Amino acid sequence: MRLYVGNLPYSADKQTLQDTFSKCGTVESVNVISDRDTGQSKGFAFVEMSSNAEAEKAIQEINGTSLAGREIKVNKAKPQEKRSGGGGGGRRW
């Protein structure tokens, strides 16, 4: 199950989240979302747990706890919405 993790301190990295969530089970992947121009964290991430039971345990045990002085939010990730393709750039005659 994929989890959304919000209100992260900007110092939180992939290894920090791996260590935090592995206390609740097997972490399949961690994706810290960062600004594509600056590379700085946007303050949220997605963590994939290997089972629904482990994900539920992580929500119960980690949501609302403090990480580097910030109260983090953990809940089920919503499915990604389809985005309209940008791109453009076509010529007009």
N, CA, C and O of each residue as an XYZ file, in Angstrom:
372
protein
N       0.847     -1.179      0.000
C       0.000      0.000      0.000
C       0.887      1.234      0.000
O       1.917      1.284      0.673
N       0.468      2.214     -0.760
C       1.221      3.459     -0.877
C       0.696      4.461      0.141
O      -0.512      4.651      0.276
N       1.622      5.100      0.856
C       1.266      6.079      1.879
C       1.768      7.464      1.497
O       2.838      7.616      0.908
N       0.979      8.460      1.842
C       1.389      9.854      1.702
C       1.953     10.295      3.051
O       1.348     10.044      4.093
N       3.098     10.943      3.030
C       3.721     11.449      4.254
C       3.916     12.945      4.065
O       4.681     13.372      3.200
N       3.225     13.741      4.874
C       3.277     15.195      4.719
C       3.824     15.904      5.934
O       4.033     15.308      6.990
N       4.053     17.198      5.758
C       4.602     18.082      6.786
C       6.002     17.652      7.215
O       6.382     17.791      8.377
N       6.758     17.129      6.256
C       8.123     16.694      6.557
C       9.066     17.881      6.694
O       8.903     18.889      6.007
N      10.051     17.763      7.579
C      11.097     18.785      7.602
C      11.889     18.677      6.296
O      12.025     17.584      5.745
N      12.404     19.785      5.805
C      13.134     19.756      4.540
C      14.399     18.916      4.617
O      14.953     18.518      3.592
N      14.852     18.649      5.830
C      16.057     17.837      6.012
C      15.787     16.336      5.868
O      16.727     15.551      5.746
N      14.523     15.934      5.882
C      14.187     14.512      5.801
C      14.563     13.969      4.429
O      14.204     14.543      3.400
N      15.288     12.861      4.428
C      15.688     12.248      3.178
C      15.179     10.816      3.099
O      14.511     10.327      4.010
N      15.504     10.158      2.001
C      15.034      8.801      1.753
C      15.423      7.858      2.890
O      14.603      7.054      3.333
N      16.670      7.950      3.366
C      17.142      7.045      4.415
C      16.418      7.289      5.733
O      16.108      6.339      6.452
N      16.148      8.540      6.057
C      15.410      8.872      7.286
C      14.033      8.213      7.272
O      13.609      7.622      8.265
N      13.345      8.318      6.143
C      12.006      7.721      6.045
C      12.076      6.202      6.017
O      11.229      5.530      6.605
N      13.073      5.661      5.343
C      13.267      4.202      5.320
C      13.414      3.688      6.757
O      12.769      2.714      7.144
N      14.263      4.347      7.534
C      14.492      3.937      8.927
C      13.234      4.082      9.774
O      12.924      3.208     10.584
N      12.510      5.180      9.589
C      11.303      5.444     10.375
C      10.210      4.415     10.094
O       9.610      3.876     11.023
N       9.954      4.146      8.829
C       8.850      3.262      8.459
C       9.195      1.783      8.573
O       8.294      0.954      8.697
N      10.475      1.432      8.536
C      10.846      0.015      8.624
C      10.528     -0.568     10.001
O      10.512     -1.788     10.165
N      10.277      0.284     10.983
C       9.870     -0.190     12.313
C       8.472     -0.817     12.271
O       8.082     -1.554     13.177
N       7.728     -0.511     11.203
C       6.357     -1.024     11.064
C       6.244     -2.152     10.046
O       5.174     -2.740      9.890
N       7.327     -2.457      9.360
C       7.283     -3.524      8.360
C       8.271     -3.280      7.233
O       9.182     -2.459      7.347
N       8.073     -4.002      6.154
C       8.978     -3.920      5.009
C       8.624     -2.724      4.129
O       7.492     -2.587      3.664
N       9.604     -1.875      3.914
C       9.421     -0.711      3.057
C       9.854     -1.095      1.641
O      11.010     -1.449      1.410
N       8.920     -1.022      0.707
C       9.215     -1.362     -0.688
C       9.940     -0.219     -1.402
O      10.885     -0.453     -2.155
N       9.495      1.016     -1.161
C      10.130      2.170     -1.804
C       9.812      3.447     -1.035
O       8.825      3.530     -0.305
N      10.681      4.437     -1.223
C      10.500      5.764     -0.645
C      10.758      6.769     -1.754
O      11.766      6.682     -2.456
N       9.852      7.720     -1.913
C      10.018      8.755     -2.928
C       9.786     10.115     -2.283
O       8.644     10.524     -2.072
N      10.888     10.822     -1.966
C      10.790     12.165     -1.407
C      10.624     13.117     -2.586
O      11.448     13.127     -3.501
N       9.563     13.912     -2.566
C       9.271     14.815     -3.670
C      10.082     16.097     -3.504
O      10.044     16.752     -2.462
N      10.817     16.437     -4.568
C      11.652     17.635     -4.506
C      11.371     18.549     -5.691
O      10.869     18.121     -6.730
N      11.705     19.800     -5.504
C      11.543     20.796     -6.545
C      12.509     20.476     -7.680
O      13.698     20.268     -7.437
N      12.023     20.435     -8.897
C      12.900     20.007     -9.995
C      13.955     21.047    -10.338
O      14.985     20.699    -10.915
N      13.729     22.314    -10.001
C      14.713     23.350    -10.292
C      15.780     23.460     -9.210
O      16.969     23.559     -9.515
N      15.360     23.441     -7.947
C      16.319     23.637     -6.847
C      16.791     22.333     -6.222
O      17.849     22.293     -5.593
N      16.010     21.256     -6.392
C      16.362     19.982     -5.770
C      15.980     19.905     -4.298
O      16.179     18.867     -3.667
N      15.430     20.992     -3.735
C      15.032     20.997     -2.323
C      13.717     20.249     -2.146
O      12.825     20.319     -2.991
N      13.615     19.537     -1.036
C      12.398     18.796     -0.712
C      11.206     19.743     -0.673
O      11.324     20.896     -0.259
N      10.052     19.234     -1.111
C       8.817     20.015     -1.032
C       8.072     19.745      0.269
O       6.993     20.293      0.492
N       8.642     18.901      1.130
C       8.026     18.648      2.428
C       7.044     17.500      2.453
O       6.289     17.347      3.414
N       7.044     16.679      1.395
C       6.195     15.489      1.428
C       6.853     14.365      0.639
O       7.768     14.580     -0.156
N       6.348     13.152      0.892
C       6.927     11.972      0.256
C       5.866     10.889      0.136
O       4.770     11.002      0.685
N       6.217      9.841     -0.592
C       5.383      8.649     -0.698
C       6.214      7.455     -0.259
O       7.358      7.285     -0.679
N       5.617      6.633      0.589
C       6.280      5.431      1.079
C       5.397      4.244      0.718
O       4.197      4.244      0.996
N       5.991      3.245      0.105
C       5.265      2.030     -0.282
C       5.623      0.930      0.710
O       6.786      0.549      0.843
N       4.601      0.425      1.406
C       4.792     -0.686      2.341
C       4.416     -1.988      1.634
O       3.617     -1.980      0.698
N       4.994     -3.108      2.084
C       4.794     -4.368      1.367
C       3.406     -4.986      1.564
O       2.991     -5.828      0.768
N       2.687     -4.579      2.609
C       1.342     -5.121      2.798
C       0.420     -4.052      3.382
O       0.868     -3.062      3.960
N      -0.872     -4.282      3.215
C      -1.854     -3.351      3.770
C      -1.780     -3.306      5.291
O      -1.944     -2.246      5.894
N      -1.531     -4.462      5.912
C      -1.448     -4.523      7.375
C      -0.285     -3.674      7.882
O      -0.421     -2.957      8.873
N       0.850     -3.758      7.204
C       2.011     -2.957      7.613
C       1.759     -1.470      7.379
O       2.185     -0.631      8.172
N       1.071     -1.151      6.294
C       0.745      0.242      6.017
C      -0.199      0.799      7.081
O      -0.013      1.922      7.551
N      -1.206      0.021      7.459
C      -2.134      0.459      8.508
C      -1.407      0.649      9.837
O      -1.687      1.592     10.577
N      -0.476     -0.249     10.131
C       0.324     -0.128     11.349
C       1.147      1.157     11.324
O       1.251      1.852     12.335
N       1.730      1.472     10.166
C       2.522      2.697     10.025
C       1.653      3.934     10.236
O       2.073      4.881     10.900
N       0.446      3.931      9.676
C      -0.460      5.062      9.868
C      -0.754      5.240     11.355
O      -0.686      6.352     11.877
N      -1.083      4.134     12.037
C      -1.415      4.197     13.461
C      -0.239      4.653     14.319
O      -0.410      5.446     15.246
N       0.949      4.152     14.008
C       2.103      4.412     14.869
C       2.893      5.673     14.527
O       3.527      6.251     15.410
N       2.872      6.112     13.276
C       3.736      7.222     12.871
C       2.975      8.529     12.676
O       3.520      9.603     12.929
N       1.716      8.450     12.227
C       0.943      9.672     12.020
C       0.883     10.486     13.315
O       0.551      9.968     14.381
N       1.211     11.766     13.194
C       1.158     12.660     14.358
C       2.408     12.671     15.210
O       2.487     13.436     16.171
N       3.390     11.839     14.883
C       4.637     11.845     15.647
C       5.547     12.958     15.142
O       5.316     13.540     14.082
N       6.573     13.235     15.913
C       7.493     14.305     15.574
C       8.719     13.764     14.844
O       9.316     12.770     15.256
N       9.081     14.432     13.759
C      10.297     14.111     13.021
C      11.051     15.423     12.841
O      10.604     16.316     12.121
N      12.197     15.529     13.502
C      13.010     16.757     13.471
C      12.176     17.992     13.841
O      12.305     19.052     13.228
N      11.323     17.828     14.852
C      10.546     18.948     15.360
C       9.257     19.259     14.619
O       8.585     20.236     14.947
N       8.893     18.449     13.624
C       7.640     18.679     12.885
C       6.713     17.493     13.066
O       7.148     16.341     13.038
N       5.433     17.780     13.252
C       4.431     16.724     13.410
C       4.025     16.233     12.022
O       3.331     16.928     11.279
N       4.470     15.027     11.690
C       4.218     14.526     10.349
C       2.835     13.898     10.218
O       2.262     13.401     11.188
N       2.323     13.934      9.009
C       1.019     13.361      8.686
C       1.237     12.138      7.806
O       1.991     12.194      6.834
N       0.585     11.047      8.140
C       0.695      9.818      7.355
C      -0.708      9.299      7.083
O      -1.487      9.092      8.013
N      -1.034      9.087      5.809
C      -2.308      8.474      5.460
C      -2.188      7.781      4.107
O      -1.169      7.890      3.424
N      -3.247      7.067      3.736
C      -3.247      6.368      2.446
C      -3.119      7.392      1.333
O      -3.767      8.439      1.352
N      -2.275      7.074      0.363
C      -2.116      7.965     -0.783
C      -3.319      7.825     -1.705
O      -3.815      6.723     -1.940
N      -3.770      8.935     -2.211
C      -4.859      8.923     -3.183
C      -4.267      8.587     -4.549
O      -3.104      8.891     -4.818
N      -5.061      7.965     -5.405
C      -4.549      7.674     -6.753
C      -4.165      8.967     -7.465
O      -4.830      9.991     -7.312
N      -3.090      8.911     -8.241
C      -2.637     10.099     -8.950
C      -3.645     10.473    -10.017
O      -4.105      9.629    -10.786
N      -3.980     11.758    -10.050
C      -4.937     12.237    -11.041
C      -4.239     12.395    -12.380
O      -3.051     12.709    -12.455
N      -5.008     12.170    -13.429
C      -4.465     12.379    -14.773
C      -4.249     13.869    -14.963
O      -5.095     14.690    -14.610
N      -3.099     14.196    -15.526
C      -2.817     15.592    -15.819
C      -3.003     15.825    -17.309
O      -2.770     14.939    -18.130
N      -3.425     17.030    -17.634
C      -3.527     17.343    -19.050
C      -2.115     17.570    -19.559
O      -1.296     18.205    -18.895
N      -1.844     17.055    -20.719
C      -0.504     17.195    -21.272
C      -0.200     18.635    -21.595
O      -0.976     19.298    -22.282
N       0.896     19.116    -21.118
C       1.309     20.498    -21.396
C       1.972     20.542    -22.750
O       1.313     20.416    -23.782
N       3.235     20.713    -22.744
C       3.993     20.613    -23.976
C       3.749     21.765    -24.927
O       4.585     22.663    -25.037
N       2.638     21.757    -25.604
C       2.346     22.805    -26.571
C       3.439     22.894    -27.620
O       3.926     21.873    -28.105
N       3.812     24.075    -27.960
C       4.933     24.284    -28.853
C       4.625     24.057    -30.332
O       5.513     24.202    -31.171
N       3.385     23.704    -30.664
C       3.048     23.496    -32.066
C       2.967     24.819    -32.816
O       2.608     25.847    -32.241
N       3.301     24.787    -34.096
C       3.244     26.019    -34.895
C       1.820     26.291    -35.335
O       1.037     25.374    -35.581
N       1.507     27.552    -35.427
C       0.228     27.963    -36.004
C       0.510     28.619    -37.338
O       1.343     29.518    -37.446
N      -0.174     28.170    -38.313
C       0.038     28.743    -39.659
C      -1.012     29.715    -39.977
O      -1.004     30.300    -41.060
